[in-house]
Amino acid sequence: MKPIVETARGTVGGRRVEGICSFLGIPYAATPVGAARFAAPAPAPAWEGVRPALEYSATCTQSPYPAPIADLLGTHIRPGDDYLTVNVWTPDPRAEGLPVLVWIHGGAFGRGGNCIPVYDGTAFARDGVVVVGVNYRLGIPGFAVLEGAPANRGLLDQLAALAWVQTNIHAFGGDPGNVTVFGESAGAMSIAALLASPAAAGLFARAIVQSGNATTAATAADADRVSAELAAQLGIAPTAAAFADIDPETLLAAQTRLALDLMRDPDPHRWGASIIRHGLALMNLFPTLDAGVVPVSPLDGIAAGRGHDIPLLIGTTSDEFRFFTVGAGLDGAITDATLPILLRRAGLDVALVEAYRTGRPDASPADLYAAIVTDLAFRDGSLRIAEQRATAAAPTFVYEFAWRTPVRGLDACHALELPFVFDTLDVAHSLTGDHPPQKLADRMHSAWVAFARTGDPGWARFTPDTQRVMVFDDPDSAAVPLPRAAELAALRAALGR
């Protein structure tokens, strides 16, 4: 007999497989079409009868990853407009008080969706946790700043999904008072923004930030520059009404052209310093400082005490940026001649190379560049969050994922930890290779389960004095003093921090 659950807007019918119930494609907000594409999310219309919740919904309009990254991650785009949905996995809808994990996917604020097989919540449900996977608006619909539209619509969608969880998760066996929000990359950056946002108060009790930071927020003036560039390409005014008249595929084509233009010409005088600094010439549409959701830089908000009552688990992979150099096939273009140019483009002194070369005497220019930008874009920002929470009442736990994939010299790159966290190695992207270690997935997945249940993943909290970091690796994982501390100190000195 298929499981049936009554939500606040109507009844949904799911699927039970080996004791785990799944409910896919449940709308948490109205379909964002026409003018609604650039409005705050509205409640989903109520329905009568039992709505089938057996298939993934559409994804927000997006382009596939370019090769060769597409070969590593796969393509999971589902056409359609009705994509403001959640997926729910539960061990038992009749249960009470189960811990809840709410997943916010990554994809540089322009790609991704809750339908990706690696994000299947079955293993978490098997271990007694209710999982909710969220879709939200991306790219222009989600993050372009337009006259007549609220800013940060993608974050408003996430807030609406979290409000849906508060209202409905008890019907799936979950405890609305024990919700942990977790995400990776753009999803993690979103969570850092929500952690510091007054608009998110009371919507979650714990947070997990995987490969993110709390600095990814553009100024409104710089976001306006991006919108003006888009509008000029389209021959329209930078207003919500004008953009609403353009079909999604045409908007996507303009968005893609603009991203390529930014990569070719990362001039801060053209795009704005906050776009270049926080987007690393890889992103131009992402959260913006506004009066409501992101009133201050997330890091400043955390430093001022926002979210200090929320236990936090935060970390990175050891070699994040190799995904964007080796994975994209760009490492061959990074030479002794081009390395200084790339570092200056990132606002870094080329003298920093020698500090990193000290511990990496055999490293190539591409290796050094990836190590430096890994710290610049991910590790420094994550640790600054941990350090700003040193006096917080709630603990902060720090991890590093260090297992190196045998695939193409990617090492412990960005996104590699995801199938280990979800315990979905059987459907993992090709990043993990042919024989990824199940023991490591067991260890990492169980830490996430423990944190969702109790707020303690199983190692000592991070303090400025001890700086303990759990390093996940195979064959062994251990809590150790901060790895590569000298490199991080050199980077911070170069940045004047």
C-alpha positions in Angstrom: 0.0 0.0 0.0 1.5 3.4 -1.0 2.1 5.9 1.8 -0.4 8.8 2.0 0.4 12.1 3.8 -1.9 15.1 4.3 -0.1 18.4 4.0 -1.5 21.9 4.6 -2.3 22.3 0.9 -3.5 18.8 0.1 -2.8 15.1 0.3 0.2 13.4 -1.4 0.8 9.8 -2.3 4.3 8.5 -2.3 6.3 5.3 -2.7 7.6 2.8 -0.2 10.7 0.8 -1.2 12.4 -1.5 1.4 10.7 0.3 4.2 11.7 3.9 3.2 9.0 6.2 2.0 9.6 8.9 -0.6 7.5 11.8 -1.7 8.8 13.7 -4.8 7.9 17.0 -6.4 5.7 18.4 -3.7 5.1 22.1 -4.4 6.0 24.5 -1.6 5.2 27.6 -3.6 3.2 28.6 -6.7 4.6 28.0 -10.2 6.9 31.0 -11.0 5.7 31.9 -14.5 5.0 35.3 -16.1 5.3 38.2 -13.6 5.6 35.6 -10.8 9.1 34.7 -12.1 10.3 37.9 -10.5 8.0 38.1 -7.5 8.4 36.8 -4.0 7.3 33.2 -3.7 3.5 32.8 -3.2 1.8 29.8 -1.5 1.1 26.8 -3.7 -2.5 26.4 -4.7 -4.4 23.8 -2.7 -5.6 20.7 -4.4 -8.2 18.0 -3.9 -7.8 14.3 -3.9 -4.4 12.5 -3.7 -1.7 14.2 -5.6 0.9 11.7 -6.9 4.4 12.4 -5.5 6.2 9.7 -7.4 8.4 11.7 -9.9 11.0 14.5 -9.6 9.7 17.9 -10.7 11.2 20.2 -13.3 14.4 22.1 -12.5 14.9 25.8 -12.9 15.9 26.7 -16.5 19.6 26.2 -16.8 22.4 25.2 -19.2 24.3 21.9 -18.9 27.8 22.1 -17.4 30.4 22.5 -20.2 32.6 19.6 -21.0 34.7 18.1 -19.4 32.9 19.0 -16.1 29.7 17.6 -17.5 31.4 14.2 -17.9 32.3 14.3 -14.2 29.0 15.5 -12.7 26.5 14.4 -15.4 23.5 16.4 -16.6 20.3 16.4 -14.6 18.0 19.0 -16.2 14.3 18.4 -16.3 12.2 20.9 -18.4 9.1 22.6 -17.1 7.9 25.5 -15.0 6.7 23.9 -11.8 10.0 23.5 -10.1 9.5 25.2 -6.7 9.2 21.8 -5.0 10.6 19.7 -2.3 11.4 16.0 -2.1 10.9 14.1 1.2 12.3 10.8 2.4 11.1 9.4 5.7 11.5 6.1 7.5 7.9 6.3 8.7 5.3 9.1 8.2 3.5 7.8 11.3 6.5 8.4 13.5 6.9 11.4 15.8 9.8 13.6 16.6 12.4 12.4 14.1 15.3 14.8 13.3 15.1 16.6 10.0 17.8 17.5 7.4 16.9 20.1 4.7 19.3 20.0 1.7 20.1 23.1 -0.4 22.0 22.1 -3.5 24.9 23.9 -5.1 25.7 24.9 -8.6 27.2 28.4 -8.5 23.6 29.9 -8.2 23.0 29.0 -11.8 22.7 25.2 -12.0 21.6 22.2 -10.0 18.4 20.7 -8.6 17.0 18.3 -6.0 16.7 15.5 -8.6 20.4 14.7 -8.7 20.8 11.0 -7.8 23.7 11.7 -5.3 21.2 13.8 -3.2 18.8 10.8 -2.7 17.8 10.8 1.0 17.2 7.1 1.4 20.3 6.4 3.5 19.5 9.2 5.9 15.9 7.9 6.2 17.3 4.4 6.8 19.2 5.9 9.8 16.1 7.6 11.3 16.4 11.1 9.7 13.7 12.8 7.6 15.3 14.5 4.6 13.9 17.3 2.5 15.6 18.3 -0.8 14.8 21.9 -2.0 14.6 23.5 -5.5 14.9 27.3 -5.8 15.2 29.9 -8.5 18.6 30.2 -10.1 20.4 32.7 -12.4 18.4 35.7 -13.6 15.0 34.6 -12.0 16.7 33.9 -8.7 19.3 36.6 -8.3 19.3 39.4 -10.9 18.5 42.8 -9.2 15.6 44.4 -11.1 13.5 47.4 -10.5 10.0 46.2 -9.3 11.2 42.9 -7.9 12.5 41.8 -4.5 16.2 41.0 -4.4 17.5 37.5 -3.5 14.4 35.7 -4.8 16.4 32.4 -4.7 17.0 32.9 -1.0 13.3 33.9 -0.5 12.4 30.5 -2.1 14.7 28.8 0.4 13.0 30.6 3.2 9.6 29.6 1.9 10.7 26.0 1.7 11.9 26.1 5.3 8.6 27.6 6.3 6.9 24.7 4.5 9.0 22.3 6.6 7.9 24.1 9.8 4.2 23.7 8.8 4.3 20.2 7.3 7.2 18.1 8.4 5.3 16.6 11.4 3.0 14.8 8.9 6.1 13.0 7.6 7.3 12.0 11.1 9.7 14.9 11.5 10.2 17.3 14.4 9.9 21.0 13.3 11.9 22.0 16.3 14.9 19.8 15.3 15.7 20.9 11.7 19.2 21.0 10.4 19.8 22.9 7.1 22.7 21.7 5.1 24.2 22.5 1.7 27.3 22.6 -0.5 29.0 25.3 -2.5 26.3 27.8 -3.5 24.0 25.9 -1.1 26.5 26.4 1.6 26.9 30.1 0.8 23.1 30.4 0.9 23.1 28.8 4.4 25.8 31.2 5.6 23.6 34.1 4.5 20.5 32.5 6.2 22.5 31.9 9.3 23.1 35.7 9.6 19.7 36.7 8.3 16.9 38.0 10.6 14.4 36.6 8.0 15.5 33.0 8.9 15.0 33.3 12.6 13.3 30.2 14.0 13.3 28.2 10.7 16.2 25.8 11.6 18.0 24.7 14.8 21.3 23.6 13.3 23.4 24.2 10.2 26.0 22.4 8.0 28.1 24.5 5.6 30.0 22.3 3.1 32.6 24.1 0.8 31.1 27.6 1.2 31.9 30.9 2.8 30.1 33.9 4.3 31.5 36.5 2.0 29.6 35.8 -1.2 27.3 38.8 -1.4 27.4 41.6 -4.0 26.6 45.3 -3.3 23.4 46.5 -4.7 25.3 49.0 -6.9 27.4 46.2 -8.4 24.5 43.9 -8.9 22.8 46.8 -10.8 25.8 46.8 -13.2 25.2 43.2 -14.0 21.5 43.7 -14.6 22.3 46.7 -16.8 24.7 44.5 -18.9 21.9 41.9 -19.2 19.3 44.4 -20.1 21.6 46.0 -22.8 22.1 42.6 -24.4 18.4 42.0 -24.5 17.5 45.6 -25.6 15.2 46.1 -22.7 15.1 48.1 -19.4 16.4 46.5 -16.3 13.0 46.1 -14.7 11.0 43.1 -13.6 8.2 43.9 -16.0 10.5 44.0 -19.0 12.4 40.8 -18.0 9.0 39.0 -17.4 8.2 39.5 -21.1 11.3 37.6 -22.2 11.0 33.8 -22.4 13.2 31.7 -20.1 15.4 30.3 -22.8 16.3 33.7 -24.2 17.1 34.9 -20.7 19.3 31.8 -20.2 21.2 32.5 -23.4 21.9 36.1 -22.3 23.0 34.8 -18.9 25.4 32.4 -20.5 26.9 35.0 -22.8 27.4 37.4 -19.8 29.1 34.7 -17.8 31.6 34.1 -20.7 32.1 37.8 -21.1 32.9 38.1 -17.4 35.5 35.3 -17.6 37.2 36.9 -20.6 37.2 40.4 -19.1 37.1 40.4 -15.3 37.5 44.1 -15.0 36.2 45.4 -11.6 35.7 48.9 -13.1 33.1 47.3 -15.5 31.5 44.7 -13.2 32.1 46.1 -9.7 34.7 45.0 -7.1 32.2 42.9 -5.1 31.3 40.9 -8.2 34.9 40.1 -9.1 36.1 39.6 -5.5 33.3 37.3 -4.4 32.5 35.7 -7.7 36.1 34.9 -8.6 35.2 35.7 -12.2 33.2 32.4 -12.2 29.8 33.9 -10.9 28.0 37.1 -11.6 24.6 36.3 -10.2 24.5 35.6 -6.5 23.1 37.0 -3.3 23.0 40.8 -2.9 23.0 43.0 0.1 19.4 44.2 0.6 17.2 45.6 3.3 15.4 42.3 4.1 17.2 38.9 3.6 20.9 40.0 3.5 21.1 43.4 5.3 24.8 43.1 5.9 27.6 40.8 4.7 26.9 37.4 6.2 30.4 37.3 7.8 29.7 40.7 9.4 26.3 39.4 10.7 27.9 36.3 12.2 30.7 38.5 13.7 27.9 40.6 15.3 26.4 37.5 16.9 23.8 36.3 14.3 23.3 32.6 14.5 25.4 32.1 17.6 22.7 30.1 19.2 22.8 27.6 16.3 25.3 24.6 16.4 27.3 24.7 13.2 29.3 22.0 11.3 31.5 23.6 8.6 34.3 22.5 6.4 35.9 22.1 3.0 37.7 19.6 0.8 41.5 19.7 0.8 41.9 20.5 -2.9 38.6 22.4 -3.7 39.8 24.4 -6.7 41.4 21.5 -8.6 37.8 20.8 -9.8 37.9 24.2 -11.6 41.4 23.8 -13.0 42.2 20.1 -13.5 38.5 19.2 -13.8 37.9 21.9 -16.5 41.1 21.0 -18.3 42.7 24.4 -17.6 45.7 23.2 -15.6 47.9 23.0 -18.8 47.4 26.7 -19.3 48.8 27.6 -15.9 52.5 28.0 -16.3 55.4 29.9 -14.6 54.5 32.7 -17.0 50.7 32.8 -16.5 50.7 32.1 -12.7 51.6 35.6 -11.7 48.9 37.0 -14.1 46.2 34.8 -12.6 47.2 35.6 -9.0 47.2 39.4 -9.7 43.8 39.0 -11.3 42.6 37.4 -8.0 44.1 40.4 -6.1 47.0 38.4 -4.7 50.7 39.2 -4.4 52.8 36.8 -6.5 55.2 36.5 -3.6 52.6 34.3 -2.0 53.8 31.5 -4.3 57.0 31.0 -2.4 55.1 30.5 0.9 53.1 27.7 -0.7 56.0 26.2 -2.5 57.8 25.7 0.8 55.6 22.8 1.8 55.1 21.7 -1.8 58.5 21.6 -3.4 57.4 19.4 -6.3 54.2 21.3 -7.1 53.6 22.6 -10.6 52.4 26.1 -11.2 48.9 24.7 -11.6 49.2 22.8 -8.3 50.2 26.0 -6.5 47.5 28.1 -8.1 44.8 25.6 -7.1 46.2 25.4 -3.5 46.2 29.2 -3.1 42.7 29.7 -4.6 41.3 26.8 -2.6 42.3 28.7 0.5 41.2 32.1 -0.9 37.8 31.0 -2.0 36.8 28.3 0.5 39.1 27.4 3.4 39.8 31.0 4.7 36.2 32.0 4.5 35.0 28.8 6.3 37.5 29.2 9.1 36.7 32.9 9.5 33.1 31.8 10.2 34.4 29.3 12.8 36.7 32.0 14.4 33.9 34.6 14.5 31.8 32.1 16.5 34.6 31.5 19.1 32.5 33.0 21.9 29.2 31.7 20.7 27.0 29.7 23.1 26.4 27.0 20.4 29.5 25.0 19.3 31.2 25.0 15.9 32.7 21.8 14.5 35.2 21.9 11.6 36.1 19.2 9.2 38.2 18.7 6.1 37.6 16.0 3.5 41.0 14.8 2.4 40.5 11.5 0.5 41.9 11.8 -3.0 40.1 10.5 -6.0 42.1 8.5 -8.5 40.3 10.4 -11.3 42.5 12.7 -13.5 44.6 14.1 -10.7 41.6 15.9 -9.2 42.7 14.9 -5.6 40.2 15.9 -2.9 38.4 18.4 -5.1 35.2 20.4 -4.9 32.0 18.2 -4.7 33.9 15.0 -4.1 32.5 14.6 -0.5 28.8 14.6 -1.5 28.2 10.9 -2.2 30.1 10.1 1.1 27.8 12.4 3.1 24.7 11.0 1.5 26.0 7.4 1.4 25.1 7.2 -2.2 28.4 5.8 -3.6 26.4 3.3 -5.7 25.0 6.2 -7.8 27.8 8.6 -7.4 29.2 10.9 -10.1 32.3 9.7 -11.8 34.5 11.9 -9.6 34.7 9.1 -7.0 36.4 6.6 -9.4 35.6 2.8 -9.6 36.2 1.8 -6.0 35.5 4.6 -3.5 36.0 3.5 0.1 32.6 2.6 1.7 34.2 2.8 5.2 34.8 6.5 4.6 31.2 7.0 3.6 30.0 5.1 6.7 32.2 7.4 8.9 31.2 10.7 7.3 27.5 9.9 6.9 27.2 8.8 10.5 28.8 12.1 11.6 26.1 14.0 9.7 23.4 11.8 11.2 24.7 12.3 14.8 24.9 16.1 14.2 21.2 16.1 13.0 20.2 14.1 16.0 22.1 15.8 18.8 24.2 18.7 17.5 27.4 16.8 18.1 29.2 15.0 15.2 31.6 13.2 17.4 34.7 15.3 17.8 35.8 18.3 19.8 34.4 21.8 19.0 36.6 24.3 17.2 38.2 27.0 19.4 40.9 29.5 18.5 43.2 27.8 21.0 42.8 24.2 20.0 41.7 24.6 16.3 40.7 21.0 16.1 39.7 19.8 12.6 38.3 16.3 11.8 40.1 15.1 8.7 38.1 12.5 6.8 40.4 10.2 4.9 40.9 6.5 4.1 42.0 4.3 5.8 41.7 6.5 8.9 40.0 9.7 9.9 41.2 11.8 12.9 40.7 15.1 14.7 44.0 17.0 14.3 45.4 20.6 14.7 44.6 22.9 11.8 46.2 21.4 8.6 48.6 23.7 6.6 48.3 26.5 9.1 51.4 28.2 7.8 50.0 28.5 4.3 46.7 30.0 5.6 48.7 32.5 7.7 50.7 33.5 4.6 47.5 34.0 2.6 45.9 36.1 5.3 49.0 38.2 5.6 49.0 38.9 1.9 45.3 39.9 2.2 46.1 42.2 5.2 43.9 40.1 7.6 
